[in-house]
Amino acid sequence: MTPDVPAAHGLKRHLLSDYLHADHGSIVFTIPDGILPGFLIDAFNATIKGELAHAARLVEPNNEAIVDRMMAECWPGGLLASMILATVLQRLGHLDEAIQRYETLLAVEPNALILNELGEIYLGLGLPSRALDYQQKAMQADPHDYAI
């Protein structure tokens, strides 16, 4: 048994919209107790505090594999775990990995906040036309979110 992994038995997969929303241009996560592996919460919090080396150690490949398993097996927190991992990877500057995870999430559940994050990444990479494409898709997906 892998430690630090939430139980999945008898639970239905939740949508990202169950867990996140925009607030003045920032993504706000609502995380129920016990739904995410502790290392992922710790990595996310470490990036907020600027402890990037600590966050990088926490998202090492074995732990990324746990998130991948949660997604593949449709665990209730699988989508949220992958979203948070993508956010951590983005903050760590692992942009190719973050893009890949965001794109995978979009294939499962289209979401304006993810589209917006992809736009921000592409803008930072100096690809303004690609960034604009994602920003426009985000605005079309949620025209009432003025922060996007």
Secondary structure, 3 states (H helix, E strand, C coil): CCCCCCCCCCCCCCCHHHCEEEECCEEEECCCCCCCCHHHHHHHHHHHCCCHHHHHHHCCHHHHHHHHHHHHCCCCCHHHHHHHHHHHHHHCCCHHHHHHHHHHHHHHCCCHHHHHHHHHHHHHCCCHHHHHHHHHHHHHHCCCCCCC
